[in-house]
Amino acid sequence: METAVSPQKPAESQALETLRATVESLTGVTVKQAQRIDDLTTALLSAQEQNAALRERLAGLEARKATETTEPAQPQNPEATERRLQQGYGVTLKRSRRTWWQRLFSV
């Protein structure tokens, strides 16, 4: 017994090939976009971890700064500061340790 295969019409065959090509193209684009989403998700998680680590470090530095004793500020240019002091700039006069009423009644 012979089976007869009906030949497809050329228009249907062309439409079917176009549909297959479109599906293959869309599948490729979908795979690329899924990979891009995975890459961006990985980058986001990494950035969130770095952000958390930096926040912890900042909190530690702020806590350390709050507990440290303050040291006197050092001039940025000591030679220029010394020269200005020698020329009389920035010199503060010593105040008397006596209060106004002690000076008033001193002999």
HELIX and SHEET records of a PDB file:
HELIX    1   1 PRO A   10  THR A   67  1                                  58    
HELIX    2   2 PRO A   78  GLN A   86  1                                   9    
HELIX    3   3 TRP A  100  LEU A  104  1                                   5    
END                                                                             
